[in-house]
Amino acid sequence: MNLPLHYGVLGALEAGLIALLIGVLCFWLWNAVCHRANAAMGHAIGWACVSAVILGAGVDLWNMFYLGISRLESPLYARLALKGIHDPDGLGARVVLEVAGALAGVVIGWQWFRKKSAEGTTPGGAEKTDP
């Protein structure tokens, strides 16, 4: 993400919280777009998840993928590959928390910004329950 984050678990938690905020914002945006386009809520949730993961964890996911496919046979290549990564020791934890934060942000955004259906709510705001 190119932000000056801490190292280790604290940096992974910071990155996960940033991804959570990105997830909420992505759902808000896609919900508005899909509402105007008369698309289903599933489209908004799906595209929000994809865009939140790409924006929130894209760089670290790419670094993890690149380390898996690049040839690190010599110390020079290994040093060059690790030079551009902020915290190579905590890369896996950071990727996991970024993806989880992005998806949790979409779920939180869905809970906050979804429109209640006319059948599922009463005029007072309480949801109907079947006996």
JOBEL-V910296 format. One record per helix or strand. SS is the DSSP state (helix for helix, strand for strand). FROM is the first residue (numbers start at 1). TO is the last residue. If there is no record, write none. Layout:
ss:from:to
SS:FROM:TO
SS:FROM:TO
This chain:
ss:from:to
helix:8:36
helix:41:69
helix:75:83
helix:88:113
strand:121:121
strand:127:127
